[in-house]
Amino acid sequence: MRRYAKITNKLPREIVLLRSLPCVWSKCTFCDYIDDNTTDVDEIQRVANRELGKVTGEFGRLEVINSGSIQELPEPVRLQIRDLLARLNIEEFICESYWSYRRRFDRVRAFFGVPTRLKLGVETFDDRLRNEVLGKAMHFDDPREVARLTDTICLMVGIRGQTRDIVRRDMDILIEHFQYGCVNLFTENTRSAGLMDEDIKAWFAEEFRHLEGHPTIEVLWENTDLGVG
């Protein structure tokens, strides 16, 4: 398991994968990342000490992910991150959060003391796929409701039942309403047998290869493309 990496192409930054308390939802059908969660707070702190100790601040930007939401890191670890940002003069912080925490997003941004981008895993703007297939329990009427909460989302491509029109609409919404995005090509895992659509993935790789040139949209062709995991 790699837990620290440097990203030097788009949005240069250091990225750290920490362990955390269990995800508040833990019911997404595609997610095996939650297997990295633990109730052992001493282990969470040990991993945080080791991996955050590798951060140099050289890019002025840090991303912390933790197989869940930033809110699920114990408070001492969140304080440790805040102190690190200040000590190394890191000017931008990126972290992840789940939909049910949305009323606390502003609190999170204020807590860290630097401009903070909260990545929200929307996965798709097709309501049926998002909730009935992927089990996100994320309901809204209009993408602008999401855009009012955050400027950064994650989308997923390669899900059974996803059509080309659904993918095109998702990419259009991403580009129109959000400043930053991460598009993940779905990789099947132990929790998601039969959920992957290879044809959609292959089509996307041809149709949207140009997104590699987009300055603020990252495409993860493999789920370890950010160097951690």
N, C-alpha and C positions, 0 to 999 in steps of 0.2 A: 504493500500500500504506500503510494507516494503522497505525501501530505504538504509538500512545499514545492513551488515552481515559480519560474519567472516567465512572463509573457512579454515578448519583445516586438510583436508586429502591431496589431491593432490594440489601441488602448493599453500601452505598455504598463505593466503592473506586476507586483508580487501577489501570489495567490496562496492561501493556506487552507487546508481542509482539516477542520477540528472535529473532535467527537463532542456530542452534546447529549442532553437529556432527550427522552423519546419525543418524536414529532407529535404535536398536539392532535393531528388528524390520523396519520398512519394507515389510511385506508385506500390510498391511490393504487389502482390495480397494476400499474406499470412499475412501481417503485420498489427496488430492493436496497436503495441507499439507507433506508431506516435500519438495516441490519448493523450499521455502524454506530447506532445510538446505544446508550448505556445509562443505567441508573447509578453507576459507580462514579461519584463526583471526584474522587481522588484520581481515578484514571483520566477523567476529562481534564483535570487540572494538569496532570503529568504531560498529556499530549499537547495542551496549550503552551505549557512552559517550553517544551522542546521545540515546537514548530514556530511559535511566535518569536522565539529566540533567534531564528534564522533570518528574520526580516531586517533589512538594512535601510529601507526607505529610499532606495536609489532612484525610483521612478516617481516618487511623490504620490503614488496611488497604491492602495492595498485592497484586495478582495479577500474576505473570509467567508467560507462556506462550511456548513456543518450538518449536511444530510437532514436538513429540517429548516427551522427558522432561527434567525439571530436571537429571538426572544427565548429560545430553548438552551442557550448557553447560560450556565450559572452566572449570577451577578459578578462574582470575583473575576471570572474570565472576561466578561464584558468591560469591567473596569480596567482590566489589564490591557485590553485592546485600546480603550480610550487613552490610557496613559502612553501607550506605544505610539499612537498617532501623534500626540502632542510632542513627545520626546524626539521623534524622528522627523518632525515637521512634514508629516504626510498630509497632503492637501485634499485628497479625495478618498472616500471609503465606500466600498461596495459590499453589500451583504444580501441575504435572501430572507423572504418572509412569506408566510401563507396567508391566504385570503381572510381567514377568521381573525387575524390580527390587524386588519386594515384600519381600525379606529385608533390604533396605537402608532401608526407609521410616523406621524409628526413627532411623537414622543421619542421614537428611536433616532430620528434625524437630529433632534436637539441634544440627545444624550451624548453622542460621539463628538460633538464640538467641531466637526469639519463637515463640508458638503458631503452628504451621504445619499447614495443611490440604493434603493431597495428593489432588488429583482423579485418579480412576482411570476410564478409559474402558471401562466394561463393555459399553456399547451395548445389550445385551439379555441377559436371563437365560435365554433359550432357547438351549440349548447348541448345537443344530444350526445355527441362524442365526448365532450369534456366531462359531463356528469354521469351519463349512463354507461359509457364504455370505460372511461378512465377513472371514474369515481372521485372526481375532484370536489364535489359539493361546493361548487363555486357558481353562484347564480347572479346574473345582472342582465339588464335589458339592452344596454348599448355599450359599445367599446369605450365611449367617452367617459362612462362611469369609472372604468379602470384607469383611463388616462388622467383623470383628476386625482387619482391616488398615487400614481407613480409614472415616471417616464421610461421605465426599464422593465421589459417582460421577457419571458422565455416561452418559446413555442416548440412543438414537437412535430416531426414529420415521419411517416412510416407506420401509421396506426391502422389496423384493420377497420374498414368502413370509411376511411378518409378518401375523398375523391379529389381529383385534380382541381375542380372548382372550389372545394373547401380550402385546399392549400393556397390557391391563388388569392382567395379572399383573405385568408390569414396574413399572407405577405403584404397585401395591399393595406390592411388595417395597421400592421406593424409600421410600415413606412409612413403612412399618413398621420398616425396619432401618437407615435412614440419616438423618443429621441434615440433610445438604445434598444437593442434586441439581441437575444441569443437563440439561434435555431438549432435544436438538437435532432439529429437523425437517430431514430429510435433503435436501440440495441436490445434484443430480447434477453431476458434474464430468468432466474429461477422462479420468479413470481408472475411471469407474464407469458407463459407458453401459449402460442397461437395468436398473440396480439399484434405481431409485426406483419407489415405488408411490404415485401421486397420490391414489388413493381412500383409502388408510389415512391419509395426511396430512390430507385434507379431513375425514374422520370424526373424527380426533383433535382437530382445531381446534374442532369442536362439542362433543364428549364431554368434553374436558378443558380447555376454556377457563377453568374455575374455578381452575386451577393458577396463573393470573396473580395470584390473590390470596393464594397460599401464601407465607408470609414467607421461606422458605429454599429454595424450588425455583424456578429460573429456566427459562423456556421460551424458546428461541431459534427464533422463527418463521422468521427468516432467519439464515444463518450469520455475518452481520456485525452481529448485534444487540448485541454487546458493544462495538461501536465500533471494533474493530480487524480487520485482514484485508484 
